Amino acid sequence: MTNKREQRKNEHVRLALAQSDTLQSDFDRIQFVHHAIPEMDVDEVTLLPNFKALHMSHVLYINAMTGGSEWTVKTNEQLAQVAKATQIPMAVGSMHAALKNPAVRHSYAVAREQYPEGQIWANVSADVTLEEAQAAIEMIHANALQIHVNAPQELVMPEGNRQFKHWLTRISEIIKGVEVPVIVKEVGFGMSYDTIQQLIDVGVSYVDISGHGGTNFISIENERRQFKDMGYLKDWGQSTVVSLLEARNLSSRVHVLASGGIRHPLDAIKALRLGAEAVGMSRPILKMLHEEGVEATIEYVEDFKTQMAYIMTLLNAKNITELRQAAIVFDPHLKNWIQQRQL
């Protein structure tokens, strides 16, 4: 019988797939300056992150989505098959369910079974203890650990957490106590300069700023509320673009990964131009997987990578370092944010 936690995991996937695609985005508020004559060929492009500890062979990764129920076993199994075929990392969804109920551990461990030599990242909340974080890492022999911070989601979630003041302490303890890289990630509400500074101060070296524009967990949790009475918060937080702007002046002190609302390869390249060192995707891959299957999703990811190289060629950029020199223009909305926030 499915318990309440497993039911919630299934509802999250169902509601995420039901959300409409984002038509407008802050990524559309940025424009590259086109130069008509590239001085390079497509096969000269190398899209490798500048950091070494995560051992990534491409800047793209499959971000955390699901796990924790029998229904999600197949999803994580297939996501791992896609990750293996395309040689990119994969993060599993929040492992809290497996820490509380050993019966659902296989829904996460199946990813490692499918991709034994690959980069698989564990995922826990900032609420867990060091011992629980270590157990999550061991459960899937994880190469890295994501710690997600999701206060808006928790507060809208009917059964969500209401205590947060220990989060920074827990994050610090986990970073000091585990032997794999730790990535502190948002879940679609973005990060401010101040948040990133707080995380740096407790020893964080990697952040995934995950801004809004992709899967909307306020909307998901509001659908699960009896009176659906907190929808007014659906636009809470910063977009991925704004979060990257907030992070710019801290990029020498922390590695920035970007996710949230990456619709196509041009969005991914814009994120890299704004300072991201790697780019994560969740819902587009999940949707393709559920609608078209594993082979089509593998082709989708490979095409995505190829088209990223095409755009790099248009920008005359062989790597991320050269991409950072590409000319861009912000629209008045973003320019106003930069000025008011003194970024």
C-alpha positions as CSV (number, residue, x, y, z in Angstrom):
1,M,0.0,0.0,0.0
2,T,1.3,3.5,-0.9
3,N,1.9,5.6,2.2
4,K,1.4,9.4,2.4
5,R,5.0,10.2,1.6
6,E,5.0,7.9,-1.5
7,Q,1.7,9.4,-2.6
8,R,3.2,12.9,-2.4
9,K,6.2,11.8,-4.5
10,N,3.8,10.5,-7.2
11,E,1.7,13.6,-7.0
12,H,4.8,15.8,-7.5
13,V,5.7,14.0,-10.8
14,R,2.1,14.0,-12.0
15,L,1.6,17.7,-11.3
16,A,5.1,18.7,-12.7
17,L,4.3,17.0,-16.0
18,A,0.9,18.7,-16.1
19,Q,2.4,22.2,-15.9
20,S,2.4,24.3,-19.1
21,D,5.6,25.1,-20.8
22,T,7.1,28.5,-20.0
23,L,6.5,30.7,-23.0
24,Q,8.2,33.9,-21.8
25,S,11.4,34.0,-19.7
26,D,14.0,36.4,-18.4
27,F,16.3,34.6,-20.8
28,D,14.4,36.5,-23.5
29,R,15.5,39.8,-21.9
30,I,19.1,39.1,-23.0
31,Q,20.3,39.3,-26.6
32,F,23.7,38.3,-28.0
33,V,25.3,40.6,-30.5
34,H,25.6,38.7,-33.8
35,H,28.9,38.9,-35.7
36,A,28.5,37.6,-39.3
37,I,31.9,35.8,-39.8
38,P,32.9,33.1,-37.2
39,E,36.6,32.4,-37.2
40,M,36.3,28.8,-36.1
41,D,34.6,25.5,-36.9
42,V,32.0,23.6,-34.8
43,D,34.3,20.7,-34.0
44,E,36.6,23.1,-32.1
45,V,34.0,23.7,-29.4
46,T,34.7,22.2,-26.0
47,L,31.9,22.5,-23.4
48,L,33.7,21.4,-20.3
49,P,33.1,23.0,-16.8
50,N,36.0,24.9,-15.4
51,F,35.9,22.9,-12.1
52,K,37.4,19.5,-11.8
53,A,36.0,17.9,-8.6
54,L,32.7,16.9,-10.2
55,H,34.4,15.1,-13.0
56,M,31.9,16.2,-15.7
57,S,32.6,15.6,-19.4
58,H,30.1,18.2,-20.5
59,V,28.4,21.2,-18.9
60,L,25.0,19.7,-19.0
61,Y,23.5,17.5,-16.2
62,I,20.1,16.0,-15.4
63,N,18.9,17.7,-12.3
64,A,17.1,16.2,-9.3
65,M,13.5,15.0,-10.0
66,T,12.1,12.0,-8.3
67,G,12.3,8.8,-6.2
68,G,10.7,7.5,-3.1
69,S,7.9,5.3,-4.4
70,E,7.4,2.2,-6.5
71,W,6.0,4.2,-9.3
72,T,9.2,6.3,-9.6
73,V,11.6,3.3,-9.8
74,K,11.1,3.1,-13.6
75,T,11.6,6.8,-14.0
76,N,14.9,6.9,-12.2
77,E,16.0,3.7,-14.0
78,Q,15.3,5.3,-17.4
79,L,16.8,8.7,-16.5
80,A,20.0,6.8,-15.5
81,Q,19.9,5.1,-18.9
82,V,19.7,8.5,-20.6
83,A,22.6,9.8,-18.4
84,K,24.7,6.8,-19.2
85,A,24.1,7.0,-23.0
86,T,24.8,10.7,-23.1
87,Q,27.7,10.7,-20.5
88,I,26.3,13.4,-18.3
89,P,25.7,13.4,-14.5
90,M,22.3,12.7,-13.0
91,A,21.0,13.8,-9.6
92,V,18.2,11.7,-7.9
93,G,15.3,13.4,-6.2
94,S,15.1,14.1,-2.5
95,M,16.1,10.9,-0.6
96,H,14.2,11.7,2.6
97,A,11.7,9.0,1.9
98,A,14.4,6.3,1.7
99,L,16.1,7.5,4.9
100,K,12.8,7.0,6.7
101,N,11.6,3.9,4.8
102,P,14.1,1.3,3.6
103,A,11.5,-0.3,1.4
104,V,11.8,2.5,-1.2
105,R,15.6,2.7,-1.3
106,H,15.6,0.8,-4.6
107,S,13.8,3.7,-6.3
108,Y,17.1,5.6,-5.9
109,A,19.6,2.8,-6.0
110,V,18.3,1.8,-9.4
111,A,20.1,4.8,-10.9
112,R,23.5,3.5,-9.7
113,E,22.6,0.0,-11.0
114,Q,22.0,1.4,-14.4
115,Y,25.0,3.7,-14.4
116,P,27.6,2.0,-12.3
117,E,30.6,4.0,-13.5
118,G,28.8,7.4,-13.9
119,Q,28.3,10.6,-12.0
120,I,25.3,10.1,-9.8
121,W,24.5,12.8,-7.2
122,A,22.6,12.2,-4.0
123,N,20.0,14.7,-2.8
124,V,18.8,15.6,0.7
125,S,17.2,18.5,2.4
126,A,19.0,21.0,4.6
127,D,17.0,19.5,7.5
128,V,19.0,16.2,7.6
129,T,21.8,15.4,10.0
130,L,25.3,14.5,9.0
131,E,24.6,10.9,9.6
132,E,21.6,11.0,7.3
133,A,23.6,12.7,4.6
134,Q,26.3,10.1,4.8
135,A,23.6,7.4,4.6
136,A,22.2,8.9,1.4
137,I,25.6,9.1,-0.2
138,E,26.3,5.5,0.7
139,M,22.9,4.3,-0.5
140,I,23.7,5.1,-4.1
141,H,27.5,5.4,-3.9
142,A,27.1,9.0,-4.8
143,N,29.9,11.1,-6.4
144,A,28.4,14.3,-5.0
145,L,25.7,15.5,-2.7
146,Q,23.0,18.0,-3.4
147,I,21.5,19.7,-0.4
148,H,18.2,21.4,-1.4
149,V,16.8,24.5,0.2
150,N,13.1,25.0,-0.5
151,A,11.5,27.2,2.2
152,P,8.7,28.5,-0.1
153,Q,7.7,25.0,-1.1
154,E,7.8,23.7,2.5
155,L,5.5,26.6,3.7
156,V,2.9,26.0,1.0
157,M,3.1,22.2,1.4
158,P,0.3,21.2,3.7
159,E,2.6,18.8,5.7
160,G,5.8,20.8,5.1
161,N,8.5,21.9,7.4
162,R,8.1,25.0,9.5
163,Q,11.5,25.2,11.2
164,F,14.5,26.6,9.2
165,K,16.9,28.3,11.6
166,H,19.1,25.3,11.9
167,W,19.7,24.9,8.1
168,L,23.0,26.8,7.9
169,T,24.4,24.8,10.8
170,R,23.3,21.5,9.3
171,I,24.8,22.5,5.9
172,S,28.1,23.4,7.5
173,E,28.3,20.1,9.5
174,I,27.6,18.1,6.4
175,I,30.2,19.9,4.3
176,K,32.8,19.3,7.0
177,G,31.8,15.6,7.5
178,V,31.4,14.1,4.1
179,E,34.0,13.2,1.5
180,V,32.2,14.2,-1.7
181,P,31.6,17.6,-3.2
182,V,28.5,19.3,-1.8
183,I,26.2,21.4,-4.0
184,V,23.6,23.6,-2.2
185,K,20.7,24.0,-4.6
186,E,17.4,25.9,-4.7
187,V,14.4,24.2,-6.2
188,G,13.1,27.0,-8.4
189,F,13.0,30.2,-6.3
190,G,16.5,31.4,-7.1
191,M,19.3,32.8,-4.9
192,S,20.3,36.3,-3.9
193,Y,23.8,37.7,-3.4
194,D,23.1,37.6,0.3
195,T,22.1,34.0,0.3
196,I,25.2,33.0,-1.7
197,Q,27.4,35.0,0.7
198,Q,25.8,33.2,3.7
199,L,26.6,29.8,2.1
200,I,30.2,30.8,1.3
201,D,30.6,31.8,4.9
202,V,29.7,28.3,6.1
203,G,32.1,26.6,3.6
204,V,30.0,26.0,0.5
205,S,32.0,25.7,-2.7
206,Y,29.1,24.8,-5.1
207,V,25.7,26.4,-5.5
208,D,22.9,25.6,-8.0
209,I,21.0,28.9,-8.1
210,S,17.9,27.2,-9.6
211,G,15.6,30.2,-10.4
212,H,11.9,30.3,-11.3
213,G,10.8,29.7,-14.8
214,G,10.8,25.9,-14.8
215,T,8.9,23.5,-12.5
216,N,6.9,25.6,-10.1
217,F,6.7,24.0,-6.7
218,I,4.4,26.7,-5.3
219,S,1.8,25.7,-7.9
220,I,2.4,22.0,-7.3
221,E,2.0,22.3,-3.5
222,N,-1.0,24.7,-3.8
223,E,-2.8,22.1,-5.9
224,R,-2.4,19.8,-2.9
225,R,-3.9,22.2,-0.4
226,Q,-7.6,21.8,0.5
227,F,-8.6,25.3,-0.6
228,K,-5.8,26.0,-3.0
229,D,-5.4,29.3,-1.3
230,M,-1.7,30.2,-1.7
231,G,-1.5,30.5,-5.4
232,Y,-0.6,34.2,-5.0
233,L,3.0,33.1,-4.2
234,K,3.4,31.4,-7.6
235,D,5.8,34.1,-8.8
236,W,7.9,34.3,-5.6
237,G,11.6,34.4,-5.9
238,Q,14.2,35.3,-8.6
239,S,14.5,33.9,-12.1
240,T,17.6,32.0,-13.1
241,V,18.8,35.0,-15.0
242,V,18.4,37.4,-12.1
243,S,20.0,34.8,-9.7
244,L,23.1,34.6,-12.0
245,L,23.3,38.4,-12.0
246,E,23.2,38.3,-8.2
247,A,26.0,35.7,-8.2
248,R,28.3,37.5,-10.6
249,N,30.4,39.3,-8.0
250,L,30.9,36.1,-6.0
251,S,32.0,33.9,-8.9
252,S,35.6,33.9,-7.8
253,R,34.6,32.4,-4.4
254,V,32.1,29.8,-5.4
255,H,31.3,27.5,-8.3
256,V,27.9,28.4,-9.8
257,L,25.6,25.9,-11.5
258,A,22.4,27.0,-13.1
259,S,19.0,25.4,-13.5
260,G,15.4,26.4,-13.6
261,G,13.6,27.2,-16.8
262,I,16.2,26.1,-19.3
263,R,13.9,25.7,-22.4
264,H,16.4,25.2,-25.2
265,P,20.2,25.3,-26.0
266,L,20.2,29.1,-26.4
267,D,19.0,29.5,-22.7
268,A,21.8,27.2,-21.7
269,I,24.4,29.2,-23.5
270,K,23.1,32.4,-22.0
271,A,23.3,30.9,-18.5
272,L,26.9,30.0,-19.2
273,R,27.6,33.5,-20.5
274,L,26.2,35.0,-17.3
275,G,28.6,33.0,-15.1
276,A,27.2,29.5,-14.8
277,E,29.8,26.7,-15.0
278,A,27.2,24.0,-15.7
279,V,23.6,23.8,-16.6
280,G,20.9,21.5,-15.3
281,M,17.6,20.4,-16.8
282,S,14.7,18.5,-15.2
283,R,11.2,18.9,-16.5
284,P,12.0,19.0,-20.3
285,I,13.9,15.7,-20.0
286,L,11.2,14.1,-17.7
287,K,8.5,15.2,-20.1
288,M,10.3,13.8,-23.2
289,L,10.9,10.5,-21.3
290,H,7.3,10.1,-20.4
291,E,6.0,11.0,-23.8
292,E,8.5,9.5,-26.2
293,G,10.6,7.0,-24.2
294,V,14.3,6.4,-23.5
295,E,15.8,6.4,-27.1
296,A,14.0,9.6,-28.1
297,T,15.2,11.3,-24.9
298,I,18.8,10.2,-25.6
299,E,18.5,11.7,-29.0
300,Y,17.0,14.9,-27.5
301,V,19.9,15.3,-25.1
302,E,22.5,14.7,-27.8
303,D,20.8,17.2,-30.1
304,F,20.7,19.7,-27.3
305,K,24.5,19.3,-26.8
306,T,25.1,19.6,-30.6
307,Q,23.0,22.7,-30.9
308,M,24.9,24.3,-27.9
309,A,28.1,23.8,-30.0
310,Y,26.4,25.5,-33.0
311,I,25.5,28.6,-30.9
312,M,29.1,28.7,-29.5
313,T,30.3,28.8,-33.1
314,L,28.0,31.7,-33.9
315,L,29.6,33.5,-30.9
316,N,33.1,32.6,-32.0
317,A,33.7,30.9,-28.6
318,K,35.6,27.7,-28.4
319,N,35.1,27.3,-24.6
320,I,33.4,28.8,-21.7
321,T,36.2,31.3,-21.0
322,E,35.9,32.7,-24.5
323,L,32.1,32.6,-24.3
324,R,32.3,35.0,-21.3
325,Q,33.7,37.6,-23.7
326,A,30.7,37.5,-26.0
327,A,28.8,40.8,-26.3
328,I,25.3,40.8,-24.7
329,V,22.6,43.4,-24.3
330,F,20.1,43.5,-21.4
331,D,16.6,44.9,-21.7
332,P,15.4,47.7,-19.4
333,H,13.9,45.3,-16.9
334,L,17.2,43.5,-16.2
335,K,19.2,46.7,-16.4
336,N,16.9,48.2,-13.7
337,W,17.4,45.2,-11.5
338,I,21.2,45.5,-11.9
339,Q,21.1,49.2,-11.0
340,Q,18.8,48.9,-8.0
341,R,20.7,46.0,-6.6
342,Q,24.0,47.6,-7.4
343,L,25.3,44.5,-9.2
